[in-house]
Amino acid sequence: MPARAPAFALAPVLAPLLAIMAFTAGTASAQGSGSEGAIEEGEWNFTATLDGKPIGTHRFVVGGSPAARSVDSRADFVVRMLGVSLYRYRHHAEERWAGDCLRELRADTDDDGTRQQVSRRYDDECLMSFAYWNPGLVKQQRLIDPQTGKSESVRFEPLPAANIEVRGQAVRARGWRLQAAQQRIRIWYAADSGRWIGLDAETKGDRQLSYRLTSPTGAP
């Protein structure tokens, strides 16, 4: 998915975008449609598109045990027009968890030349990041933004079932709407397996940023 929401500073020919990076600290290993099931280890890869055109990839790896879990997230986006690169975004986050509590976050973000780094521990509180792999996510009222390390208020609402295209096939999905600050994100899980398979977000300028699962290991 994905840190939180870097502002795409594009040339005037494009409307400014509010891209969604709330999921960059998460991983695509949710079992149950965001509300039930076991957490697995594995690697999942997503293709990111803007208005249907590919702009990059996002890779998630989760490992360890429930008592000591690690999450690695890497995003690389390039927005182009007529072959010219207008905007680039790179993000790498590493997390350490104890049960459902985020304990350590290290992140490095390059937002089109603006660098931001985070190195924090969370020993005195039990909060989650935007970790869609964790079934308890939808019960949270505050989440840690992996790009800034700060917590923010969130709200989840269930969505009607829908068909989501994944690798050229329609997959029945159940979803949640995540509202955080000015963001409106729709998160999709395969109805049969509960795996996280996609995400859609409207950006400034009425453009749509989407994630769709592409790796076999993350098959719904």
GUVOTI-475008 format. One line per 5 residues: for each residue z, x, y of C-alpha. Coordinates in Angstrom, 1 decimal, m for minus. Layout:
% GUVOTI-475008
Z:X:Y | ... .
END
This chain:
% GUVOTI-475008
0.0:0.0:0.0 | 1.4:0.9:2.4 | 4.7:4.4:6.1 | 4.4:1.1:8.1 | 1.7:0.4:10.6 .
0.1:3.3:12.6 | m2.0:2.2:15.5 | m5.7:3.1:14.9 | m6.7:4.6:18.2 | m10.4:4.1:18.0 .
m13.3:4.5:20.5 | m13.8:1.6:22.9 | m16.7:0.4:20.8 | m14.2:m0.8:18.3 | m11.2:m3.1:18.8 .
m7.9:m1.3:18.3 | m6.5:m1.8:14.9 | m3.0:m2.3:13.7 | m3.4:m0.9:10.1 | m0.8:m1.7:7.5 .
1.0:1.2:5.9 | 4.1:m0.7:4.8 | 3.3:0.1:1.2 | 2.9:3.8:1.4 | 6.3:4.4:0.0 .
5.8:1.9:m2.8 | 4.0:2.1:m6.0 | 1.8:m0.3:m7.9 | 4.1:m0.6:m10.9 | 5.8:m4.0:m10.2 .
6.3:m6.1:m13.3 | 6.7:m9.8:m12.5 | 5.1:m11.2:m9.3 | 7.5:m9.3:m7.1 | 10.5:m11.2:m8.4 .
11.1:m10.3:m12.0 | 10.5:m7.8:m14.8 | 10.9:m4.2:m15.5 | 9.9:m1.2:m13.4 | 7.6:1.3:m15.2 .
6.5:4.8:m14.6 | 2.9:5.7:m13.9 | 0.1:6.4:m11.5 | m2.0:3.9:m9.6 | m4.9:4.3:m7.2 .
m6.1:1.9:m4.5 | m9.3:1.8:m2.5 | m8.8:0.9:1.1 | m11.4:m1.1:3.0 | m11.8:m2.3:6.6 .
m13.9:m5.4:6.9 | m15.1:m4.8:3.4 | m16.2:m1.2:4.0 | m14.4:1.7:2.2 | m12.3:3.9:4.5 .
m10.2:5.9:2.0 | m7.8:5.9:m0.9 | m4.1:5.6:m1.5 | m2.4:7.0:m4.6 | 1.0:6.2:m5.9 .
3.1:7.9:m8.6 | 6.5:6.8:m9.8 | 8.6:8.7:m12.3 | 12.1:9.3:m13.5 | 14.7:6.8:m14.7 .
16.2:3.7:m13.0 | 19.3:5.8:m12.1 | 17.2:8.6:m10.6 | 13.7:7.5:m9.7 | 11.0:9.4:m7.7 .
8.1:8.0:m5.8 | 5.1:9.9:m4.3 | 2.6:8.3:m2.0 | m0.5:9.8:m0.5 | m3.0:8.1:1.8 .
m6.2:9.5:3.4 | m8.3:7.2:5.7 | m11.3:7.9:7.8 | m12.9:5.3:10.0 | m16.6:6.0:10.9 .
m19.3:4.4:12.9 | m23.0:5.5:12.5 | m21.8:8.4:10.5 | m19.4:9.7:13.2 | m15.7:10.0:12.4 .
m13.7:7.9:15.0 | m10.3:7.9:13.5 | m8.4:9.7:10.7 | m5.1:8.9:9.1 | m3.2:11.0:6.5 .
0.2:10.2:5.1 | 2.4:11.7:2.4 | 5.8:10.4:1.5 | 8.3:11.4:m1.2 | 11.3:9.2:m2.0 .
14.4:9.6:m4.2 | 16.1:6.4:m5.5 | 19.4:5.6:m7.2 | 19.0:2.2:m8.7 | 17.8:m0.2:m6.0 .
19.0:2.1:m3.2 | 16.7:4.6:m1.3 | 18.7:7.8:m1.1 | 16.3:10.4:0.4 | 13.0:10.2:2.3 .
10.6:13.0:3.2 | 7.4:12.0:5.0 | 4.6:13.8:6.9 | 2.0:11.7:8.8 | m1.0:12.7:10.8 .
m2.1:9.8:12.9 | m5.4:11.0:14.3 | m3.9:14.3:15.5 | m0.4:12.9:16.3 | 2.0:14.4:13.8 .
5.2:12.8:12.7 | 7.7:14.1:10.1 | 10.8:12.5:8.6 | 13.5:14.0:6.5 | 16.5:11.7:6.0 .
19.2:10.8:3.5 | 20.7:7.4:3.1 | 24.0:8.0:1.4 | 26.1:5.5:3.4 | 23.9:2.4:2.9 .
21.9:0.7:0.2 | 18.5:m0.2:1.6 | 15.0:m0.3:0.1 | 11.8:1.0:1.7 | 8.6:m1.1:1.5 .
8.6:m0.5:m2.2 | 6.5:m3.2:m3.9 | 7.2:m1.8:m7.3 | 10.8:m3.0:m7.0 | 11.3:m6.7:m8.1 .
14.2:m7.1:m5.7 | 12.0:m6.4:m2.7 | 11.3:m10.0:m1.8 | 15.1:m10.7:m1.5 | 15.5:m8.1:1.3 .
16.0:m8.8:4.9 | 15.7:m5.2:6.1 | 13.5:m2.4:4.8 | 13.1:1.3:5.7 | 9.8:2.3:7.3 .
8.7:5.5:5.5 | 6.7:6.7:8.5 | 9.7:6.6:10.9 | 12.7:6.5:8.6 | 14.1:3.5:10.5 .
15.0:0.1:9.2 | 13.4:m3.1:10.4 | 13.9:m6.8:9.9 | 11.5:m8.5:7.3 | 10.9:m11.9:5.9 .
9.1:m12.9:2.7 | 7.4:m16.3:1.9 | 5.6:m17.2:m1.4 | 1.9:m17.9:m1.3 | m0.2:m20.3:m3.3 .
m2.0:m18.7:m6.4 | m5.4:m17.3:m5.7 | m8.2:m15.4:m7.3 | m8.4:m11.7:m6.2 | m11.4:m9.5:m7.0 .
m10.3:m6.3:m8.7 | m13.0:m3.9:m10.0 | m15.6:m6.6:m9.7 | m13.7:m9.2:m11.7 | m11.7:m12.2:m10.5 .
m8.0:m11.9:m11.3 | m5.6:m14.8:m11.0 | m2.9:m13.6:m8.6 | 0.4:m14.8:m7.1 | 1.3:m13.6:m3.7 .
3.9:m13.1:m1.0 | 3.5:m13.1:2.8 | 5.5:m10.3:4.3 | 6.3:m10.6:8.0 | 7.7:m7.5:9.8 .
7.6:m7.0:13.6 | 4.1:m7.9:14.6 | 2.7:m7.4:11.0 | 1.5:m10.1:8.7 | 0.7:m8.8:5.2 .
m0.3:m10.7:2.0 | 0.8:m8.9:m1.2 | m0.9:m9.8:m4.5 | 0.4:m9.5:m8.1 | m1.6:m10.3:m11.3 .
m0.4:m13.6:m12.5 | m0.3:m12.6:m16.2 | 1.2:m9.1:m16.0 | 2.9:m9.1:m12.6 | 1.3:m5.8:m11.6 .
0.7:m5.2:m7.9 | m3.1:m5.4:m7.5 | m3.9:m5.8:m3.9 | m2.9:m6.3:m0.3 | m4.6:m7.9:2.7 .
m3.6:m7.6:6.4 | m5.2:m8.8:9.6 | m5.4:m6.2:12.3 | m5.8:m6.3:16.0 | m9.4:m7.3:16.8 .
m9.4:m9.8:14.0 | m10.4:m7.2:11.4 | m9.1:m7.0:7.9 | m7.6:m4.1:6.0 | m7.5:m4.5:2.2 .
m6.2:m2.6:m0.8 | m7.6:m3.2:m4.2 | m6.5:m1.5:m7.4 | m9.2:0.8:m8.9 | m7.5:3.1:m11.5 .
m7.5:2.1:m15.2 | m3.8:3.0:m15.5 | m3.0:0.3:m13.0 | m5.1:m2.4:m14.7 | m3.7:m5.9:m14.2 .
END
